[in-house]
Amino acid sequence: MLASTKVGGYKFNRLIIRLRRKGHVHYPLYEVVLMCKNSRSQGKILERLGFFNPHIESNVFIIDSSRFAFWLNRGVTVHSTVQRYIVKFLV
């Protein structure tokens, strides 16, 4: 049986892993989320994969690597900023 090519009504090639801004004025925090490519940045998320806090000295970037790999294997696009942070903080 073939694996499903949809999640939450969206095809995998229409999904993207990107940052979503949270926090307060002048103190942003970011979530690493799975969203539909054409949804607005504060729109509905399908899954929260991690977070990034640029205000701590060590620039905390935490991501659930098993879920990240799961979505990558299904062909989900990763935003360039998330790719940069993964290379900078996790590799």
Buried (B, 14 or more C-beta within 10 A) or exposed (E): EEEEEEBEEBEBEBBBBBBBEEEEEEEBBBBBBBBBEEBEEEEEBBBEBBBBBEEEEEEBBEBEEEBBEEBEEBEBBBBEEBEEBBEEBEE
